[in-house]
Amino acid sequence: MSVPPPVRLLILGAGYHAAEVRVYIQDLASQGSSVEVVGFLDDARPAGVHGRFHVLGKIEDLAAGKLADFSATHFITAVGSNRLRQRMVERVTAICGSALPAWTLRHPSSWTGEDVEIGDGTCLAPAALATTRVRIGRHCILNVKASLSHDVVVGDYGNINPGATVCGNVTIGEGAYIGAGAVIKDKVSIGAWSVIGAGAAVVADVPANVTAVGVPARIVKHRVETQG
Ligand SMILES: CC(C)(COP(=O)(O)OP(=O)(O)OC[C@H]1O[C@@H](n2cnc3c(N)ncnc32)[C@H](O)[C@@H]1OP(=O)(O)O)[C@@H](O)C(=O)NCCC(=O)NCCS
């Protein structure tokens, strides 16, 4: 059996979620996975060593031809904001195209059942679960102890925060943000780029571009452009 070539990973973002992603990758490496972090790109920090982050530069440095200097084979986004992840991906893809593909992170303690599809660049955090016939889009975050039951669909750039419970046959639109500990009742749909507050119980469909909070969840904001 041929051994896959090692992954040399650029992490986009050097904040809270990036710190978590870095540790998840350490766990994978300690279990024999051939993935190595080459460094971080962050538009808000100067290049250099910041604590445990070796910031190599900014995304725009890729446009200046520095990909070869970084000697990275793949990238992953590591910021909580869905819009920001989307913008990062669009920028990196425009600059590097297929020379720098997205890498998908599955923490060793995450679990997926049968017929689960996970899009490129998505992160499955520790103890994240997806049972059967689940479709998770590209560049999503399924955070710590979040669970997706049967026949759930999550659009690209979706973010299911820690401990959220998504029941069967739920559809979550592109860029939707499900707050920590929220419960989404079965057969409900959440519109694109909507935000569900932490601890909410969603029992009816939620349209696109709104914020809904509480038990049962009620819409408290309509937005044109969400922060995700
Ligand atoms: C829903 C949320 C995004 C709203 O943030 P926001 O757009 O800044 O809205 P505001 O803070 O102005 O709140 C709007 C109203 O909803 C209420 N509200 C906000 N979040 C709420 C929540 N989770 N549950 C119940 N009510 C909530 C506020 O008290 C406020 O009520 P008021 O108008 O009567 O004063 C945010 O509160 C939240 O729950 N985020 C999820 C955080 C999370 O899961 N983080 C995980 C990181 S790993």
The ligand as an SDF file (V2000), in Angstrom:
LIG
                    3D

 48 50  0  0  0  0  0  0  0  0999 V2000
  -26.9310   35.4270   19.4040 C   0  0  0  0  0  0  0  0  0  0  0  0
  -25.7050   36.3070   19.4960 C   0  0  0  0  0  0  0  0  0  0  0  0
  -24.8420   36.0760   18.2560 C   0  0  0  0  0  0  0  0  0  0  0  0
  -26.2220   37.7350   19.5320 C   0  0  0  0  0  0  0  0  0  0  0  0
  -25.2020   38.6460   19.4650 O   0  0  0  0  0  0  0  0  0  0  0  0
  -25.5320   40.1370   18.9890 P   0  0  0  0  0  0  0  0  0  0  0  0
  -25.9160   40.1280   17.5370 O   0  0  0  0  0  0  0  0  0  0  0  0
  -24.3660   40.9840   19.3900 O   0  0  0  0  0  0  0  0  0  0  0  0
  -26.8700   40.5270   19.7470 O   0  0  0  0  0  0  0  0  0  0  0  0
  -27.0800   41.2890   21.1420 P   0  0  0  0  0  0  0  0  0  0  0  0
  -26.0190   40.9230   22.1260 O   0  0  0  0  0  0  0  0  0  0  0  0
  -27.3010   42.7120   20.7970 O   0  0  0  0  0  0  0  0  0  0  0  0
  -28.4490   40.6440   21.6430 O   0  0  0  0  0  0  0  0  0  0  0  0
  -29.7000   40.9390   21.0590 C   0  0  0  0  0  0  0  0  0  0  0  0
  -30.7610   40.5220   22.0850 C   0  0  0  0  0  0  0  0  0  0  0  0
  -30.7750   39.0830   22.1720 O   0  0  0  0  0  0  0  0  0  0  0  0
  -30.4620   38.6800   23.5220 C   0  0  0  0  0  0  0  0  0  0  0  0
  -29.5840   37.5360   23.4260 N   0  0  0  0  0  0  0  0  0  0  0  0
  -28.3510   37.5080   22.8640 C   0  0  0  0  0  0  0  0  0  0  0  0
  -27.8630   36.2590   22.8750 N   0  0  0  0  0  0  0  0  0  0  0  0
  -28.7700   35.4840   23.4720 C   0  0  0  0  0  0  0  0  0  0  0  0
  -28.8170   34.1130   23.7690 C   0  0  0  0  0  0  0  0  0  0  0  0
  -27.8210   33.3000   23.4250 N   0  0  0  0  0  0  0  0  0  0  0  0
  -29.9340   33.6380   24.3800 N   0  0  0  0  0  0  0  0  0  0  0  0
  -30.9590   34.4740   24.7040 C   0  0  0  0  0  0  0  0  0  0  0  0
  -30.9740   35.8000   24.4410 N   0  0  0  0  0  0  0  0  0  0  0  0
  -29.8910   36.2980   23.8350 C   0  0  0  0  0  0  0  0  0  0  0  0
  -29.8020   39.8890   24.1770 C   0  0  0  0  0  0  0  0  0  0  0  0
  -29.9810   39.8950   25.5720 O   0  0  0  0  0  0  0  0  0  0  0  0
  -30.5180   41.0330   23.4950 C   0  0  0  0  0  0  0  0  0  0  0  0
  -31.7970   41.1960   24.1020 O   0  0  0  0  0  0  0  0  0  0  0  0
  -32.4320   42.6570   24.3120 P   0  0  0  0  0  0  0  0  0  0  0  0
  -32.5670   43.2540   22.9360 O   0  0  0  0  0  0  0  0  0  0  0  0
  -33.7070   42.3610   24.9830 O   0  0  0  0  0  0  0  0  0  0  0  0
  -31.4500   43.4030   25.1600 O   0  0  0  0  0  0  0  0  0  0  0  0
  -24.8260   35.9850   20.7410 C   0  0  0  0  0  0  0  0  0  0  0  0
  -25.3860   36.5000   21.9310 O   0  0  0  0  0  0  0  0  0  0  0  0
  -24.6260   34.4880   20.9110 C   0  0  0  0  0  0  0  0  0  0  0  0
  -25.4030   33.7650   21.5480 O   0  0  0  0  0  0  0  0  0  0  0  0
  -23.5300   33.9940   20.2840 N   0  0  0  0  0  0  0  0  0  0  0  0
  -23.1510   32.6060   20.3060 C   0  0  0  0  0  0  0  0  0  0  0  0
  -21.8150   32.4700   21.0420 C   0  0  0  0  0  0  0  0  0  0  0  0
  -21.2260   31.1060   20.8990 C   0  0  0  0  0  0  0  0  0  0  0  0
  -21.8900   30.1100   20.7330 O   0  0  0  0  0  0  0  0  0  0  0  0
  -19.9110   31.0690   20.9490 N   0  0  0  0  0  0  0  0  0  0  0  0
  -19.1710   29.8410   20.7840 C   0  0  0  0  0  0  0  0  0  0  0  0
  -17.7230   30.1860   20.5570 C   0  0  0  0  0  0  0  0  0  0  0  0
  -16.7020   28.7270   20.5630 S   0  0  0  0  0  0  0  0  0  0  0  0
  1  2  1  0
  2  3  1  0
  2  4  1  0
  2 36  1  0
  4  5  1  0
  5  6  1  0
  6  7  2  0
  6  8  1  0
  6  9  1  0
  9 10  1  0
 10 11  2  0
 10 12  1  0
 10 13  1  0
 13 14  1  0
 14 15  1  0
 15 16  1  0
 15 30  1  0
 16 17  1  0
 17 18  1  0
 17 28  1  0
 18 19  1  0
 18 27  1  0
 19 20  2  0
 20 21  1  0
 21 22  1  0
 21 27  2  0
 22 23  1  0
 22 24  2  0
 24 25  1  0
 25 26  2  0
 26 27  1  0
 28 29  1  0
 28 30  1  0
 30 31  1  0
 31 32  1  0
 32 33  2  0
 32 34  1  0
 32 35  1  0
 36 37  1  0
 36 38  1  0
 38 39  2  0
 38 40  1  0
 40 41  1  0
 41 42  1  0
 42 43  1  0
 43 44  2  0
 43 45  1  0
 45 46  1  0
 46 47  1  0
 47 48  1  0
M  END
$$$$
